[in-house]
């Protein structure tokens, strides 16, 4: 991830209710699209582990 532009999943509804993510320097940031001022920042390695855990646990029902 090398962009500071907010990205959302292609599976997100068009009503703008989704989690968005962006890389900003050495930090991965996450926010809820309907609360854009509340931003959570984390280390890229931690974010990748989160994604792997979600996919391994079955929460990723669309894959």
MITIBA-880627 format. One line per field, with one value per residue (C-alpha): residue number from 1; x, y, z; residue in one letter. Coordinates in steps of 0.5 Angstrom, whole numbers, plus 500, padded with zeros to 3 digits. Layout:
N
n (NUM,...)
c1 (X,...)
c2 (Y,...)
c3 (Z,...)
res (a,...)
# end
This chain:
63
n (1,2,3,4,5,6,7,8,9,10,11,12,13,14,15,16,17,18,19,20,21,22,23,24,25,26,27,28,29,30,31,32,33,34,35,36,37,38,39,40,41,42,43,44,45,46,47,48,49,50,51,52,53,54,55,56,57,58,59,60,61,62,63)
c1 (500,503,498,495,488,483,481,475,473,470,464,462,455,454,451,458,457,464,471,476,484,490,498,500,508,510,503,496,490,483,476,469,466,461,465,471,474,476,482,486,493,497,504,503,505,500,495,497,496,489,487,490,486,480,481,483,477,471,469,471,465,466,472)
c2 (500,506,512,517,517,513,506,502,495,494,490,496,499,505,508,510,505,502,502,506,505,509,509,515,515,509,508,505,509,506,510,509,513,516,518,521,525,519,515,509,509,502,499,496,489,489,491,485,481,483,482,475,473,476,471,465,466,466,473,474,471,474,471)
c3 (500,498,497,502,498,502,499,501,499,492,496,500,499,495,501,504,510,510,513,509,509,507,508,510,511,516,518,516,518,518,519,518,512,516,522,518,523,528,525,528,526,526,524,517,520,525,519,515,521,522,515,515,522,519,513,517,522,517,518,510,508,501,499)
res (x,x,x,x,x,x,x,x,x,x,x,x,x,x,x,x,x,x,x,x,x,x,x,x,x,x,x,x,x,x,x,x,x,x,x,x,x,x,x,x,x,x,x,x,x,x,x,x,x,x,x,x,x,x,x,x,x,x,x,x,x,x,x)
# end
